[in-house]
Amino acid sequence: MQYLAVILGVFGLELKIKNDIEKKLTECAEKKACGGLLLIRRHHNRGAFLNAGQSKQKVIAGISVLLTVSATLLFAITLGNAGKGLMKWGLTLLLGGAYSNTYDRIVRRYVVDYVSFNVPLPWLRRIIFNIGDFCIMIGAALATVGYYGK
């Protein structure tokens, strides 16, 4: 099943990258990538998006588990329906990223973020992501378009 392969691929790739980041970079270290467009650095996000709720890690982890289980159930229900391929692919990407970040929240007690944009805008430069975050954002957009599209 191609959807499951992509979910596991995103999860496995993220696990490997995050483990490498944890082993090879210190918290303050920073490397340029993609011709200097990106910065690779290690950040432990103890909250949700932009560290929101970092003082309530157990609540954030619980919400993460609840949303991931809900998305998994929606995905399972959707698989049985013909059509809606864009929505299925969106949920596939979303789940790959959600499983990765939820795993981090439960096992590590923080999410490993490691990539940011090397731009002159300080507020944008401070935002640090991981591939799972991009999969969640892109997947949510595709699932929404796929759901409401014809």
Steps between C-alpha positions, in 0.01 A plus 500: 500500500661820376348729765640292784842489332509882484385536863772260615752666269437846646511361853819299438678783318412743779613257770836456328553873441396592855730234650788630285428860602495396867835320466688740274391853593514688826212731593684811376668350191380610160580385146397656170328282239350540151745770398450688826120525465441267797657470844532160665501523879372303796203626697292320762140617468326414828168646391295513183548732199750777589542344847143595597395322818851390595413528869221244447689219329263223613197689369673564167598131476143394580355733237760373251400138565129585475539687171724230354254224593211707357688558172584128485132408540398751232768357273382142561140598422609689187700205366178304458347769279562523127651824375627783718861414408628847582344482844653155559845622398460805719409284799792272416752785524327644805514167682866439417590833662254459786630154592856632500430802721266307732765230539747771601259652752440163665848344482738798514265740683574763233489527121832529319489791256800564278445719194433871460516753220819706478331833429562855621164511682585409864147382588496255207858388559410401860229255390645148496320210329545136418391302195201367694375858550516561124316171436229599749452844341504378140289195588236709678476734200471210252245317716287813527514570127434131429203494733332810362612456139295319241 
